[in-house]
Amino acid sequence: MNKSVLVLIRCAVISALYFCLTTLLAPISFGAIQFRLAEAMCLLPMLFPEASVGLCIGCALANLSSPFGVWDVVVGSLVTLVAGFLTSKIKNVWLAGLPPILLNAFILPIIWSVMGVGELYILNVLSLLVSQSVVIYAGGIPLVKGLKKTMKI
């Protein structure tokens, strides 16, 4: 199969998975206390750089149903894109989780503050630091290690 077709398919599958996981689990996917299980895929750019685009598109589509509206669609998706790009440059799986954890934790509460719906900024930051860390380290690391092993990457 043509490599560019494979890259496009992989990007589309990642996007669809992110969207489906986030939408199906919407009650725990949005808000200051969130366990967006799709975020476990944020380590995939370590293995597949195109995953950054797939994650961004999946995030944008999922955030269409966000209570934070267009702000979350635009800013949240851009944060995911930047975090994915940075993650793709890191080869240590334990360090690769830092961009999505830190960027989401420090930037998303700004959206909530601007909209006047967030609690204290620092409480939202701490909440996201914990929830993102749990999802990425408990879900993302086993995902990446499993893919590396089964796909011989």
C-alpha positions as a Markdown table, in Angstrom:
| # | Residue | x | y | z |
|---|---|---|---|---|
| 1 | Met | 0.0 | 0.0 | 0.0 |
| 2 | Asn | 1.2 | 3.5 | -0.8 |
| 3 | Lys | 2.8 | 5.1 | 2.3 |
| 4 | Ser | 0.8 | 8.4 | 1.9 |
| 5 | Val | -2.5 | 6.4 | 1.8 |
| 6 | Leu | -1.5 | 4.5 | 4.9 |
| 7 | Val | -0.6 | 7.8 | 6.7 |
| 8 | Leu | -4.0 | 9.3 | 5.7 |
| 9 | Ile | -5.9 | 6.2 | 6.9 |
| 10 | Arg | -4.0 | 6.2 | 10.2 |
| 11 | Cys | -4.8 | 9.8 | 10.7 |
| 12 | Ala | -8.5 | 9.3 | 9.9 |
| 13 | Val | -8.8 | 6.3 | 12.3 |
| 14 | Ile | -7.1 | 8.2 | 15.1 |
| 15 | Ser | -9.5 | 11.1 | 14.5 |
| 16 | Ala | -12.6 | 8.9 | 14.5 |
| 17 | Leu | -11.5 | 7.0 | 17.6 |
| 18 | Tyr | -10.8 | 10.2 | 19.5 |
| 19 | Phe | -14.2 | 11.6 | 18.5 |
| 20 | Cys | -16.1 | 8.5 | 19.4 |
| 21 | Leu | -14.5 | 7.9 | 22.7 |
| 22 | Thr | -15.0 | 11.5 | 23.8 |
| 23 | Thr | -18.6 | 11.8 | 22.5 |
| 24 | Leu | -19.7 | 8.4 | 23.9 |
| 25 | Leu | -18.1 | 9.3 | 27.3 |
| 26 | Ala | -19.3 | 12.9 | 27.2 |
| 27 | Pro | -20.3 | 13.1 | 30.9 |
| 28 | Ile | -16.7 | 12.5 | 32.0 |
| 29 | Ser | -15.1 | 14.1 | 28.9 |
| 30 | Phe | -15.8 | 17.8 | 29.5 |
| 31 | Gly | -15.3 | 20.2 | 32.4 |
| 32 | Ala | -12.7 | 21.0 | 35.0 |
| 33 | Ile | -12.9 | 17.5 | 36.4 |
| 34 | Gln | -12.6 | 15.4 | 33.3 |
| 35 | Phe | -11.3 | 12.0 | 32.4 |
| 36 | Arg | -11.2 | 12.2 | 28.6 |
| 37 | Leu | -10.1 | 8.7 | 27.9 |
| 38 | Ala | -9.3 | 9.6 | 24.3 |
| 39 | Glu | -6.4 | 11.6 | 25.7 |
| 40 | Ala | -4.5 | 8.4 | 26.2 |
| 41 | Met | -3.9 | 8.5 | 22.4 |
| 42 | Cys | -2.0 | 11.8 | 22.9 |
| 43 | Leu | 1.2 | 9.7 | 23.0 |
| 44 | Leu | 0.7 | 8.2 | 19.6 |
| 45 | Pro | 2.6 | 11.0 | 17.8 |
| 46 | Met | 5.7 | 9.4 | 19.3 |
| 47 | Leu | 5.1 | 6.5 | 16.9 |
| 48 | Phe | 3.2 | 8.2 | 14.2 |
| 49 | Pro | 3.8 | 12.0 | 13.7 |
| 50 | Glu | 0.5 | 12.2 | 11.6 |
| 51 | Ala | -1.4 | 11.3 | 14.8 |
| 52 | Ser | -1.1 | 15.0 | 15.8 |
| 53 | Val | -3.4 | 16.0 | 13.0 |
| 54 | Gly | -5.8 | 13.1 | 13.6 |
| 55 | Leu | -6.0 | 14.0 | 17.3 |
| 56 | Cys | -6.6 | 17.7 | 16.5 |
| 57 | Ile | -9.4 | 16.9 | 14.1 |
| 58 | Gly | -11.0 | 14.4 | 16.5 |
| 59 | Cys | -10.7 | 16.9 | 19.3 |
| 60 | Ala | -12.3 | 19.6 | 17.1 |
| 61 | Leu | -15.2 | 17.4 | 16.2 |
| 62 | Ala | -15.7 | 16.2 | 19.7 |
| 63 | Asn | -15.6 | 19.7 | 21.1 |
| 64 | Leu | -18.5 | 20.7 | 18.9 |
| 65 | Ser | -20.6 | 19.3 | 21.7 |
| 66 | Ser | -18.6 | 21.0 | 24.4 |
| 67 | Pro | -20.4 | 23.3 | 26.8 |
| 68 | Phe | -17.6 | 25.8 | 26.2 |
| 69 | Gly | -18.6 | 26.2 | 22.5 |
| 70 | Val | -16.4 | 27.6 | 19.8 |
| 71 | Trp | -13.6 | 28.6 | 22.2 |
| 72 | Asp | -13.1 | 24.9 | 23.0 |
| 73 | Val | -13.4 | 23.9 | 19.4 |
| 74 | Val | -10.7 | 26.3 | 18.3 |
| 75 | Val | -8.4 | 26.7 | 21.3 |
| 76 | Gly | -8.7 | 23.1 | 22.6 |
| 77 | Ser | -8.0 | 21.7 | 19.2 |
| 78 | Leu | -5.0 | 23.9 | 18.7 |
| 79 | Val | -3.6 | 22.9 | 22.1 |
| 80 | Thr | -4.0 | 19.3 | 21.1 |
| 81 | Leu | -2.2 | 19.9 | 17.8 |
| 82 | Val | 0.7 | 21.7 | 19.4 |
| 83 | Ala | 1.0 | 19.1 | 22.2 |
| 84 | Gly | 1.0 | 16.4 | 19.5 |
| 85 | Phe | 3.7 | 18.1 | 17.6 |
| 86 | Leu | 5.9 | 18.5 | 20.7 |
| 87 | Thr | 5.2 | 14.9 | 21.7 |
| 88 | Ser | 6.3 | 13.6 | 18.3 |
| 89 | Lys | 9.8 | 15.1 | 19.0 |
| 90 | Ile | 10.2 | 13.3 | 22.4 |
| 91 | Lys | 11.4 | 9.7 | 22.3 |
| 92 | Asn | 11.1 | 8.9 | 26.0 |
| 93 | Val | 7.6 | 7.7 | 26.7 |
| 94 | Trp | 7.6 | 9.0 | 30.3 |
| 95 | Leu | 8.5 | 12.5 | 29.1 |
| 96 | Ala | 6.3 | 12.5 | 26.0 |
| 97 | Gly | 3.2 | 12.8 | 28.2 |
| 98 | Leu | 4.3 | 16.2 | 29.5 |
| 99 | Pro | 3.2 | 18.4 | 26.5 |
| 100 | Pro | -0.4 | 17.3 | 26.5 |
| 101 | Ile | -0.6 | 17.3 | 30.3 |
| 102 | Leu | 0.9 | 20.7 | 30.8 |
| 103 | Leu | -0.6 | 22.5 | 27.8 |
| 104 | Asn | -4.1 | 21.3 | 28.6 |
| 105 | Ala | -3.8 | 22.0 | 32.3 |
| 106 | Phe | -2.5 | 25.5 | 31.9 |
| 107 | Ile | -4.4 | 26.7 | 28.8 |
| 108 | Leu | -7.9 | 25.2 | 29.0 |
| 109 | Pro | -8.7 | 26.9 | 32.4 |
| 110 | Ile | -8.0 | 30.2 | 30.6 |
| 111 | Ile | -10.9 | 29.5 | 28.3 |
| 112 | Trp | -13.2 | 28.7 | 31.2 |
| 113 | Ser | -12.1 | 31.9 | 33.0 |
| 114 | Val | -12.7 | 34.0 | 30.0 |
| 115 | Met | -16.2 | 32.5 | 29.7 |
| 116 | Gly | -16.8 | 33.1 | 33.4 |
| 117 | Val | -17.7 | 29.5 | 34.1 |
| 118 | Gly | -14.5 | 28.1 | 35.7 |
| 119 | Glu | -13.7 | 28.0 | 39.4 |
| 120 | Leu | -10.5 | 29.5 | 40.5 |
| 121 | Tyr | -7.8 | 29.2 | 37.8 |
| 122 | Ile | -5.4 | 27.3 | 40.0 |
| 123 | Leu | -8.0 | 24.7 | 41.0 |
| 124 | Asn | -8.8 | 24.0 | 37.4 |
| 125 | Val | -5.1 | 23.7 | 36.6 |
| 126 | Leu | -4.6 | 21.2 | 39.5 |
| 127 | Ser | -7.6 | 19.2 | 38.5 |
| 128 | Leu | -6.5 | 18.9 | 34.9 |
| 129 | Leu | -2.9 | 18.1 | 35.9 |
| 130 | Val | -4.3 | 15.1 | 37.9 |
| 131 | Ser | -6.9 | 13.9 | 35.5 |
| 132 | Gln | -4.6 | 14.3 | 32.4 |
| 133 | Ser | -1.8 | 12.5 | 34.2 |
| 134 | Val | -3.9 | 9.6 | 35.1 |
| 135 | Val | -5.3 | 9.1 | 31.6 |
| 136 | Ile | -2.0 | 9.6 | 29.8 |
| 137 | Tyr | 0.2 | 7.6 | 32.1 |
| 138 | Ala | -2.3 | 4.8 | 33.0 |
| 139 | Gly | -3.7 | 4.6 | 29.4 |
| 140 | Gly | -1.3 | 6.1 | 27.0 |
| 141 | Ile | 1.9 | 4.4 | 28.1 |
| 142 | Pro | 0.4 | 0.9 | 27.9 |
| 143 | Leu | -1.1 | 1.8 | 24.6 |
| 144 | Val | 2.2 | 3.0 | 23.1 |
| 145 | Lys | 4.2 | 0.1 | 24.6 |
| 146 | Gly | 1.7 | -2.4 | 23.3 |
| 147 | Leu | 1.7 | -0.9 | 19.8 |
| 148 | Lys | 5.5 | -0.9 | 19.7 |
| 149 | Lys | 5.6 | -4.5 | 20.7 |
| 150 | Thr | 2.8 | -5.8 | 18.4 |
| 151 | Met | 3.8 | -3.6 | 15.4 |
| 152 | Lys | 7.5 | -4.0 | 15.9 |
| 153 | Ile | 8.1 | -0.3 | 15.8 |
